[in-house]
Structures are given as C-alpha cells and as structure tokens.
Amino acid sequence: MKKASLRLMELSADEKARQLYEARLKEQRDSYAREKGAIFKIAKNFLGMGMSVADVSTGTGLTHEEVEYVQNADF
C-alpha cells in the first residue's frame, strides 16, 4: 500500500505522467461503456425474441436488474 501511495504521489507531481495516466483511465472507461452498450443491445434483442429476464441474464452475464432496466429503456 505504501508503495502504491508513493507511486501516486510521483505521478501527481509529474504533469506529463499524470496526463498519460488520465488518458489511459479515460480509454478504459470508454471501452467499458462501449462494451456494456453492446451487451445491452444484445439483451434488448433477446428480450424482443421473447426470452425471459432470467435467460437473458444468464446469456449475457447482466444482472436481473440490468436486464429489467434494458427491458424498460427506450434505445
């Protein structure tokens, strides 16, 4: 933990390193959002085919709550 804390302090002190770190984090978040959006579209298609929430949850790895959200969302 101490080593990670020291590394964070180093990155914070170095503006270029901090910007690179933030850019990497943004790319990871954007990639996750794109992936999640694609899974939501697949879940919406499954629901449109008449699959149950439980089956869509199992097939996509989404939680029941996420599948219910997709079921009620307009996208």
C-alpha positions in Angstrom: 0.0 0.0 0.0 2.8 2.4 0.9 4.5 1.7 -2.5 1.3 2.5 -4.4 0.8 5.7 -2.4 4.4 6.8 -3.2 3.8 6.0 -6.9 0.6 8.0 -6.9 2.5 11.0 -5.4 5.2 10.7 -8.1 2.5 10.6 -10.8 0.7 13.6 -9.3 3.9 15.6 -9.3 4.8 14.9 -12.9 2.2 16.6 -15.1 3.0 14.6 -18.3 2.8 11.3 -16.4 -0.5 12.4 -14.8 -1.9 13.3 -18.2 -0.9 9.9 -19.7 -2.4 8.1 -16.7 -5.7 10.0 -17.0 -5.8 9.3 -20.8 -5.4 5.6 -20.1 -8.1 5.7 -17.5 -10.4 7.5 -19.9 -9.8 4.9 -22.6 -10.5 2.1 -20.2 -13.8 3.8 -19.1 -14.8 4.5 -22.7 -14.0 0.9 -23.8 -16.1 -0.5 -20.9 -19.0 1.8 -21.8 -18.9 0.7 -25.4 -18.8 -3.0 -24.3 -21.7 -2.5 -21.9 -23.7 -0.7 -24.5 -23.2 -3.6 -27.0 -24.3 -6.1 -24.3 -27.4 -4.0 -23.6 -28.3 -4.1 -27.3 -27.9 -7.8 -27.4 -30.1 -8.2 -24.3 -32.8 -5.9 -25.9 -32.8 -8.2 -28.9 -33.1 -11.3 -26.8 -36.0 -9.8 -24.9 -37.6 -8.9 -28.2 -37.3 -12.6 -29.2 -39.4 -13.5 -26.2 -36.6 -14.7 -23.9 -37.2 -14.4 -20.2 -35.3 -12.0 -18.0 -33.6 -14.9 -16.3 -32.5 -16.4 -19.6 -31.2 -13.1 -20.9 -29.3 -12.6 -17.6 -27.7 -16.0 -17.9 -26.9 -15.5 -21.6 -25.4 -12.0 -21.3 -23.9 -12.0 -17.8 -26.0 -9.0 -16.9 -27.8 -8.9 -13.6 -31.5 -9.3 -13.4 -31.8 -5.6 -12.5 -29.7 -4.6 -15.6 -31.9 -6.8 -17.8 -35.1 -5.2 -16.4 -33.5 -1.8 -17.0 -32.9 -2.7 -20.6 -36.4 -4.1 -20.9 -37.9 -0.8 -19.8 -35.4 1.5 -21.6 -36.1 3.2 -24.9 -32.9 2.7 -27.0 
